[in-house]
């Protein structure tokens, strides 16, 4: 639908409709951009070498022998490539992929709808699978084990049980909180793997690949500078690349080098260890308000006016990985490395925490 022109009559309906189209176009552009950067084969996938080597064997065996791939579960912080892996596996197998998420499957009928869409050897990907309701999860068990879905028709004493035979399919699950998965569900996966934060070399290769795909000129040091501040996470690396590209296009000749990347990221408040304002706020509260801890996560969340879940799922995993905080039975504790990063003198009681970013890279 073409956008209406605004006239002097005061009718702004065309502007509203046009704005909606612009927003929809931006959303489609974002999705298309992410899809363009997403690897489609194991050969294109950078990093997680042990996992990819194991997946190659399983996928080739399933493809060559015509049997369905076993159910696989991928765990790890957001942005490490769990959804991308599901697309790569389906593409390597040459099968269809049906995508959903735990919160979206809010009743048994929704699960039945997804399962009956599948063809022989197709894959169903459920993101945040730990958020499935208990009823939905229990109905998933026979589907995973026996490729059967039990359905009840009618109510009360006249209800009849009917078993629907499902095609042999593969369930690919992803979770950021493996500890919240029930034992019975976890046991039904034939393979589960914890994805790790990416090393600097792998992230640099990802940045250079993404820059090539979106037509941005970047040198080796510029890619390293972006990768160093990306928290070991490809999704963040790609996002930072886009922001640096904006600065390079507006204030430079469009190419990215170390100076351009460093200046842009400094202005975006992303420091040399990859910490943003929330990360530094977390460390500041822990070091200064709570004297380095131990402090409970609820107390820290209240001090920052943030949700506990945001701190546990977004902030703390990376701070733990690089040795800036430690978890103890009494609460969170800041390490000497965290004090050093903030430019503060560490108390004698502070654990060493290693050497900061060097522990990750």
N, C-alpha and C positions, 0 to 999 in steps of 0.2 A: 504494500500500500504506500503510495507516494505521500510525502509529507506535505501538509497544507501550508500555504503561505499565510503569514500573519498580516492582517489589514488593520485599518484604523477604526473598525467598528467595535473593537473591544472583545471580539471572539477569540479566546485563547485555546479553544479546543484543539486546533491544529498543532499548536505548540506542545500541548500535553501529549497528544498522540505521537508527535515527532520525537519528544523526549523519551517516550517509552521505546520507540524503535531504536533510538540511539543506544539506550541501556541494553536492549536485547542484542543489538549488534556488537556492543562491547563484550557482553557475556559470551556470545558465540565466538568472537575473536580470541578471547582468553582461552576458551576450550580448544579452539583450533590450534592456538600457539602451544598449549601443553601437549596436545596430541602430536604436533609436528616434532617436538623434542623427545617424545617417548620412544625408546628403542623397541624394535619389533622382533628382533631375533637375539639369540644368545650371543652371536658374534658382535652385535652392536652394544650389548649390555656391558657397562664398565664397572668394575669393582665386584665385591662379594664373590671372589674367585672360587672359594671352596663350595659355596652354595651352588653356583652356576655349574661347576664340574659335576656335582651330584645330580643336579636336575637334568643335565644333558643325557646322562646314562638312563635315568628313569623315563624321560620323554622319548628317547630313541627306542627303548625297549617296547614301550606302549605303542609307538607308531609302527614299528616293524612287525610286531606280532598281532596287532589289531585288538589288544585288550585295553580296557579303560585305565587311565592313569589313577594311581592311588590318591586318596584324599590328602591334601597337603595344607599345612598351617604355617603362616609366616608371622613372626612377632618382631616388634621393635618400635622405636619412636617414630612419630610422623615424618614423612618426607624421605624415607630411606629407599623407597622403590617397591613396596609390597604390591600395590595396585599394578605397577608397571610389570612386575614379574607375572602376575596373572594374565595380562595381555600377551606377554611374550610366550608363555606356556601354551595358551590357546592357539596362537599363531603358528608355533612350531608343530603343534599337533594337527593343525589344519581343521580345527573344530570351532563351533560357535561359543561365545562367552556371554553369559547372562550375568549382569552386575547388579548387586543390591547391597544393603547394609543392615546391620543388626537392628538399629532403631526403626528402619523402614518396614521390617517384617514384624508388624505389631500384632498379628493374629494368625491363627492356623490357616485360614483361607488364603492369606497372602503367600504363605509358604507353598501351599498346594498350587497356586497359580504359577509361581516361579518354577517349581519342579516339573509341572506338566508342559512347560514351554520347551524343555530340554529334549534334544534328540540323542541318538545313540552316541556315546563317548563325548558329548558336549560337556562344558565346564560351567559351574555356577560359582561365582565369586561373591563372598559375603564379607564386606569390610566391617571392622569393629564388631566381630562376631561375639565378643564377650558380652555385648549388650542385648543379645537375644533374650526374650522372656522365657521363663521356665517351661511354659506350655509349648511354645514353638520349638524350643530345644528338644524336648522329649519326643515330639513328632518328627524331628530330624533324625533321630537315632535309627529307626527301621529303614529310612530312606538311604542312609549312609551304608548300613550293613547289608540289607537284603533288597535294596532298590524297590521298596514297597512303601506306599503311603496309606495309612488307615484312615478312612473317612466314615463318619456317622451321618446317616440320612434320617431326618425326623427328630422328634423330641420325646423325652419321657420313655415309658415302657414300650412304645411302638418304634423306637429308633432301631435302625438296622445298620450293622457294621458292613462296610464294603472296603475291600483292599484294592487299591489301584497299583498295578504293576508299572514301575517306572523304567525308563531305559537306563542302561549302565552309564552313569555319569561320574564326573569328578567334582568334588567340592573343594574349592580353594578358599581358605579362610585367612583373614588378616586381623591382627589385634595389636593394640598398643599396651595392653594390660594382660599379659598371659596369666598372671596370678589370679585373675578374676574368672578364668575359665573353670568350669566344673570338671572334676575328674572323669566322669563318664564321657563327656564330649571330647576331652583331650585324648582319651584312650582310643577313640575311633578314628583319629587321624593316623595314617601310616607313616607320616614324616612331619616333623615340625622343626623349625629353624629360627634362631634369634639373629636378626640382621644387626650388623655392627655399624657404627659410624665410619665414614669413609676416610681413608688416608689422603694426605695432601696430594700425592701424585695422581690418584684416581680422580679426585675432585678437580684438579687442574685439567685433566683430560676431558672431563665432562664439560667444564666451562668452555674449553676450546671447541669441542664438538657442537655445543649449543650456539656459540658465536658464529660458527660456520653455517649452521642451519638457518639462522635468522639474518645472515648477511652482514655481520659486524666484524670489522677488522680488529684483531687483538693480538698483541705480542705475548711472548712467554711470561714475562714478568707481570704483565697486567692480569693474565689468567691466574698466576700464582697468588697475586694480591687478593683477588676476589675469592679464590678457593680457600685461602688462609682464614678469611673472616666468615666463612659459610657454615660454621658449627658442625663440620663433618657431614653435612646434609645436602644431597643434590638439589632438592626442591628449593632450599634457601640459596644455593649457589646460582641457580637459574633466575631466581627473583632478583638477587643482587646484580646479576649481569644486566638485566633489563633496566634497573635503576641507573647503573653506571652508563649504560648506552644512552640514556636520556641526557645525562650531563655532557657526555662526549658529543652528542649531536647538537646540543644547544650552545655549549660554551667552547667547543673545539671543532676539529675537522671530521668528527665522527669515528675516529679510531681510538682504541683504548690501549694505554700503556700503564706502567706502574704508577706514575704520577697522577694520571687522570683517575685511575681506579682508587688510589689512596685518598685523593682529595674528595672525590664523590662520596666514598663510604664514611669518611670523617664527618662530612656534612650530614649524612644520614644517621649519625650517632651509632655506627657499628664499629667497635674498636678492633684493635689488632688481634685480640683473642676470639673475636666473633660475638662478643657480648653486646646486647642492646641495652636500652634504658631500663627495661624491666629486670634484666639479669643483674645489672649494676645496682638497681634499687634493692633487689633481694639481698645481694651481698652487703650493701650498705646497712640495711636494717639489721641483718644478722651480726655484723661486725661491730656496729656502733650502738644500736639500741639494745641488743641482747648480749653485748660483750663477747661476741664470738660463739655464743651458745654454751650448752645445748638449748635449743628452742624448738617448740612444737610447730609443725607446719601450719596449724590453725592460727597460732599467734602471729606468725610471719604474714600469712594471708590477710589477716585483719589489719595489720600495720600497713600493708600495701594497698588495701581495698581491692584485693583480687580474689578470685575463686580459688579454693584449695586445689581443685582439679587442674586449673591452669598451671599452678606451680608444680604439681606432681607430674604432669604429662608433658609440659612444654619447657619449663625452666630447669627443674632439678636434674633430669637425665643428663643433660650436657655438662652442667656444673659438676656432677658426680664423675662423669667420664674424664674430665680434664683435671680433676683433683682439687677443685676449689671448695667443695663442701664434703662432709662425711655424714653418714647416717649412723646414729647410735641408738641404743634402747631408750635413751632419755630425750632424743630429739636431734635436730640438725646442728652441726658444728662447722664453723668456718676454719679452713686450714691456713697455714702460713702463706701458701701460694695466693690465696684469696686476699689476704691483707696486703701482700706485695703488689698485687694487681691494682688495688685501690690506692696504693701509695701510703698505707698505714703501717705503723709498727706492730708486728705480731706479738701477742703475749706469749709467755713461756709455755702455757698450757696448750697452745694451738698445735694440732698435728701438722706434719710437714706437708702432706698432700702432693708430694712429687714436684715436678717442674712445670705445672700448668699445661699450656698447649702442647708442649713437647711430649706429654704422655699420650695424647691422641695421635699426633703426627710423628 
